[in-house]
Amino acid sequence: MGMSRHDEVERTYDVDRTTTLPTLTDTEGVSAMGQPTEVELVAVYFDTVDLDLARQGTTLRRRTGGLDEGWHLKLPAGKDTRTEVRLPLGRAVKTVPARLRGQVRAVVRDRPLVPVVRISTRRMEYKLVGDDNAVLAEVCDDQVHAERLNGREQVQDWREWEVELVDGARPLLDAVEQHLLTAGASPASSASKLSRALGGAVPETPDRPSRKSLRRGSAAQLVLAHLAEQTAQLHRHDAGLRANRPDSIHKMRIAARRLRSALTTYRPLLVPNSAETVGAELRWLGQVLGDARDAQVLREHLDLLVASEPPAMVLGPVVKRIDDELRTAYQTGREQALEALDSERYFRLLDTLDDLVRLKPLTNEADAPAKQVLPHLLRRDAKRLRRAVRDVARTEDRQQRDLKLHEARKKAKRLRYAAESAAPVLGGRVKALATSTQKVQETLGQHQDAAVARQKLREYGVQAHASGENGFTFGRLHALEQSRADEAERRFGTAWKRLQRKKFRRWIKK
């Protein structure tokens, strides 16, 4: 049996030892409450010495007893919901399986995972059955004994009720809850058994500020919230890449770009020399992720391009040459990316990102209201874009013009990201700016993609000729890509004119 993943929807309640679990057959939709099944469970929880997983609301345990015994990793996934990743017990007792460790590598990095808590549970389990004999939910009456295994020794005992959905809908949780609260239970004071066992040993992680508080708050508050959110995205897609989930490389690369872009946009608010190194390291990470992603995108595009051609125009092993090289390039790039994600360099980058949010290296200017500070920063990025577009207009050499268009694309992307990050504060006026700038960026992206495709097609044509093959098709595809580039440049001109319309003049004009 391999790794499995599912969402676990449940609620937990504190209850004293003398309270009787009520009969729940009066709950709407519940036709029967099964006889109890007694289970003895023993779980050992693993974390770093500093409890990095617990700080993120994540639990990692090895549990024996019950039908689902094994290694369990639980990740926060929204209200009442956690994503549970499971592996069989295997032989390891004190060493976390590599496949689970990989899921939290961005959090624990190169720090060892050690046993921190042992929890023994005597569970009475009841099934709530619907009219069609489907099991809607399971209600568990747990007697819990917890022992701290690191630091100061501590033992706790308590009782709790747990309701987990099986085939029932979320409204069933509300209906069951009313009966449990009436019987004397109260919503759990801790997010999990582990949280209760650790108590105050886990530092509280501040909640993300609400849009209302960001709108009324300082520039510093917005910058720190944005950096924290994009770092969390980096962690999320790190786990996805290690698990080979589709599009993870692309999404992780975007998170790295957004972080780097934010550090550039908000540099005037940062203490000098506090973010230059991390910016360079984010560039490195983006380049490491780029090889695989670029090969993937180019292969998909060229395969579609060849498929759209009349068969008579495809001479020789065109598809094979494209697929063989770019599939290998993707696989090599992905392996290099995974190697980088296990490097000390990457782990120290993540440490530095954490420090940026924790240490808050911001200037006094950052304490000013965000509504006052952000427009000036957006205009700085808009000015950079305007200069880049002017450089394009002054350049006639085609090769140099392609390079200038690519620079303009990067400046458009930075302005778009900046506008999106400022949207919680500045609202609709800056959302429209982000949308229009994205259109400029996309046309320039299509132009760049065509430029990269032309270069690769020329290489293929030379290789085909050297191998005694007919290079006609590669030349034809090259011409089609040139046409695509010309059309993208024309649409860029239209998108740029629209961006300079009256409603954007405050950002784009002098």
N, C-alpha and C positions, 0 to 999 in steps of 0.2 A: 504494500500500500504506500502511495507517495504522498506528496504534500496536497492538502486540501484547504480551501478558503471559503468562508461563508460569513454572512452578517448575522450577528447575534443581537436580538432586540429584547431587552429585559429591564425590569425595575427591581430594586432591592429595598427592604424595609427593616428598620430596627424594631425589635420586640423583646419584651422581658420573658423570663423563663416560665412564668405561670399562665401566660396568655394562650387561649385555645384557638387553634386555626379554625376559622369558620367554614361551614359548608358553603360551597360556591355555586351550587346548582340553581340558585335564584338569579345568577348573572345572565343577562340577555345573551342568547345564542348558545349557552352551555346547557346540555341536556343531562350530563352525568359527570361525576367526579370519582375517578377510579380509586381503588384501594391503594394504600401507600406501599411503596417499595423502599426498603431500607438499603442504603449504600454507605460504605466506609471509604472516604477519599483522603488521600495524603498528597499534598502538593508542595514542592520545593520551588521557591521563586528565585530567579537569578537577576542580577543587576550589577552595575559597576559599584565600586566602593562609594562613590558620590551620588549614587541613586539617579543616574541620568535618565534611565527609562521611566522610573516612577515620576520624575519631574515632568515628563512628556505625557503622562497619563497612560503609559504603555506597560503591560505586564507580560512576563515571559516565565513559564513554569514547566516543570515536569510533574505530571500527576498520575498516580496509580489509583486503580479502583474505578468502577463505573464503566459504562459502555464506550465512553470516548476517552479512555486513558491514553496518555501520550504526551508529547510536547505541544504546548499551546502558547501562541503569541497573540495577544489581544491589543488591537490598535484603535484609538478613538475614531469614530466615524459619524458623529452627530448625536443628537438628543436620543437617549435610551439605547444607542446603537454602538456596537464595537465590531470591527472586522476581526474574526478569529482565523488564524492560520495554524493548521495542525500537521504534526508529523508523528509517525509511530514511535513508541518508546525506544526501540533499538537497544544497543548494549550500553551506550554512554549513560552515566549517572551524574557525573560532576562536570561534564563538558557539553556545552550547548552545541547542537548540530550546526554545521556550517551554513546550511540552507536557511535556517532561522536567523542565525547571526547576521547573515547577509541582508535580511530584511530591516535590520536596525543598525547597520554598519555606520550610517551617517550620524547616528546619535552616539553610539558607544566608541566608534573609531578604533584606535588601537589599545583601548583600555580593557583589561580582563573582565569577564563576567563571572561573578562568584555567587554562591548561595547566600541570600540575605534573610529569608523568612521561610519557615516551615509551617504549613497550615494543615491541621487534621480536621476533617468535617464528618460528623455523623448526620447523614441526610435522609429525611423522609420525603419521598417524591410522589406527587399526585398528578395524574393526567386529567386535564379538563377536555371533555369530549363533546363534540357538536352533534346536531341532529343526524348527520350522515356518517356518524362514527369516526369522523376525522379528529385527530388530536389537535386541539386548538392551541393549547399552552401547557406548560408544566409548572407546577407550583412546588417549590422546595422549602421545607422546614429544616433549617440547618443549625446544628449545635457546633460551634466553631472553637477550636483551640489553636492559638497562634504563638509561635516562638521566634523571636529575633535571633538570627544566626551571626550577625556581624555587629560590631560596636557593643554598646551596653546591652547585657542580657535582659530580656523582658518577655513576660508571658501574659497573654490575655485570653479570656474566655467570653464569648457572647453568643447570642442567638439572633438569627435573622431569617426573614422570609424572602424568597426570590421568585419572581414570575417571569418566565421566558416564553415568548411566542414560538409556536411550532408552525401550524397552518392557519392560525388566527390572524385577524387584522389588528392594527394598532389601537382602534377604539376599545378593543377588549381589555387592554391594559388599564384604561381609565375606569371601565366598569368594575373590574376585579379590585382595583385600588380602593374604590369606595367601600367595599365590604371589609377589606383589610384594615383600613383606617378606623372604621366603625368598631372593629373588634379590639382596637387598642394599639395597632401598629403605627409607626411614623416613618416618613421617608428617610432612607438611610443617610446618616450623617457623613459617611465617607463614600467615595466613588467606587470602591472595591474592597474586598477582604484585605488585599495587600495594603491599600492606603490606610485602612484602620489599624493594621498591625504595625505599620511604620510610624503612624501618628505624626508628630511634629518634626520627624527626621527629614521629611521631604520639604524643601523650600517651596513656597507657593509661586506658581508662574502667573504673572499678571495676565488678565484677560485682554483680548484685542479691544482697543477703544471702539466705542460705537461711532457710527457716522455723525451723530449729533455732537458727541464730545470732540471729534476731530474737527468738525466745522467750526466749533467755538474755541478750539484749543490753539496751542502754539505750533510753530513750524517744527520745533523739535519733536513734539508728540507725533506729528504726521511722518516725519522722516524715520523715526525709530519703529513705528508701527509698520511702515512699508518695508524696511529692511528685515524685520522679523518675519513678515508674511512671505517675502521672496526666499528667505533662508529656509522656511518651512517647506516651500515648494521644491527647493533644491533637495531637501531630505526626502520628500515624497517620491520624486522621480528617480532619485538614487536607488531607492528600494525597487522601483519599477524596472529600472535598467538591469539590476542584478537578477530580478525574477523573469527577465526577458519579456516584459509586457510591451505590447505594440506602442510605438510612438514615444517611448520613454526617453530615448536619446534626444529627440527633437524638443520635448518639453523641458528636459533638464537643461539643455543648451539655452533655451529661452529664459529660464529662471536665472542662469548665470549672466546672461546679457542684461536682463532687467536690473539685477543687482549692480552690475558694472555701470550701467547707464545712470542709475540713481546716484551712485557715488560721484559721478561726473556732474550731474545736474545740481546736486546739493552740496558740492564741494565748498562753496562760500560759507556754508553753515557748519562745516567740520573744522576742528582744530587742525592747523597745518601739519602735514606729514602723518596724519592719523589713518589715512585710507589709501595712500598711493600704492603701498605694497599689495594690499588685498585687491586693488584694481588690476594690477599686473597679473596676479595669480588667477583672477577670474578670467582674464584674457587667455591665459594658458589653458584653463579648464575648457573654455569654449572651443579652443583650437583642437584639443584632445577629442572632444565630442564631435567636432565638425567633420572629420574624415569619414566616419561611418555614415553620418547623416547626408553629407554631400553625395557620396556614392549611391546611397539609397534613392535620393531624389532624382539624380541624373539617370540612373538605370530605369526607373519607372517612366520618366519622361521620354527617353529615347525609345524604349520598347513601344510606347503608345505611338510615337512618331512613325516608327517603321511599320507598325500595324496599320496605320492610316494610309500607307502608300499602296498604289496598285501593285500586284505581284510582279508585273513585268519590270517595275522600276527597282526591285530588290535583287541585286546580282551578287551572288556569292554568300558565304556564311556570315552575313551581317549581324543577325541577332545573336549568334553564338559568340562572335567576337565581343560584342557589347556586354552580353550577360556574363561570360566567363571572367572578364576583367573586373567589372563593377561588382559582381557578387563576391569575388575574392577580396576586392578593396573594402567592401562593407564588412565582411567577416574579420578581416585584419584590423580595421578601424575599431570594431566593437571590442575585440580582444584587447587592443591597446587602451581603450576607454576603461574597461573593467580593471586592467592592471593599474591604471592611474588612480582609480577609485579605491584601491587598496594600498596606496602609497602614503608615506609619511607626509609628503608635500600636500596632498589633498586633505589629510586629517588636520594639518596645521592651518590650512585655509579655512576649514570649518571652525576651528578654534578661534581664529581671528574674527570671523563673522559674528560668532557668539559674543566676543569681547566688545565689538562695536555697539551691539545693542545693550550689553550689560554695563559697560563703562561710560557710555554716552559722551563721546569726545566732541561736544558741540560748542560753538561760540555763543557769546551773549546775544548775537543777532537772532539765533535760533529760538530764543525765548519770546520773541515778538509774535503777535497773532499770525497764524498761517495765512489768513486772508490778505494780510499786508505784504508778506514776504514772497509768497508763491508767484504772483504775477510777474515780478521782476525776474525771477529765475526762469520762468517760461519764456520771457522775451529774450533772455540770453541765448537759450537754445534755438529760438526762432531766428535770431540774428545769425547764428552759425549756419543754419540751413539756407538762409537767404544768400549768404556769401558763397556757399558751396554751389548753389544754382547759378549764380553769376559767373563762377569759374567755368561751369559747363558751357555757358553761352559764349565765353571768350575763347574756347578751345575748338579748333577745326580739325586737328589730326585725329583720325578715328580711334586709334589705340589709346591716345591720351584722353580722348573724350569718354571712352568707356570707363577709364579709371576715375575720371571726375564724376561721372554719373554714379559710380559705386560709392564714392565719398558722400555725394548728396543723399544717397539712400541711407547711409549710416546716420547722417545728421537728421534725416526725417524720422528714422526709427527712434532716435533719442528724444526728439520733441514729442513724438506720439507717446512713448513710455512716460515721459515727464507729465504730459497732460493727463494721462490715465491715472497716475499716482496722485495728482492734485484734484481729481474729480470729487472725492468725498468732501473737499473744502469749497471748491469753486463751482461745483454743480454743472448744470446744463451748458453754460457758455464754454466751458473747457472740454466737455464731452464732445461737442460738435467739432472743436478744434482737433481732438484726437481722431475722430472719424475721418475728417478730411485729410489729415496728415497721413493716416494709414493708407488712403487711396494713392497718395503720392508715393509712399514707401512701396506699395505693392507693384505699381507700374515700374518703378526702378528695380525692384526685385526680379520681375519678369525679364527686364533688360539684362540684368546681371546673369540670370540663369541661362539666357540665350548666349551670352558671351562665353560662359564656361562651357556650354555645349559645343559651340563652334570650335573652341580650342581642342576639346577632346575628339571631335569628329575629324579634325585635321590630322590628329595623331593616328586615328584609326585608318584614315585614308593612306597615310604614309606606310603604316604597318602592312596594310593589305597589299599595296604595290610591291613592297619588299618581299612579301610572301608569294608573289605571283598571282595574286587575286585581282579581281576587277574592283577598282576604287570608285567607280561611277556613283554608286548609291551614297557613299559617304560625302562626296562632293555635292550631290543633290540635297542631302539632309543639311549640309552646311549652309547652302543657299536658303533653305526654308528657315533655318534659325536666324540668318541675317535679316530675313523679312520679319520674323517675329520681334527681333530687337528693334527694327525701325518702327514697327507698329507700337511697341511698348514705349519708345521714346516720344512718339506723337501723342499717345495717351497721357504720358507724364506731363507734357506741355499743357494739355487741357486740365489735368488735375491741379497743376500748379497755379494756373490762372484762377481756378475756382477757390483755391486756398487764399488767394489774395483779395477775394471779394470783401465788400464793406464790413460784413459781420465778423471777419477775422482780421480786419485792418489793425486793430489794437495790438495784435500779437505779431503779425508778419511785416507790416510796414515800418519804416524808420520812425 
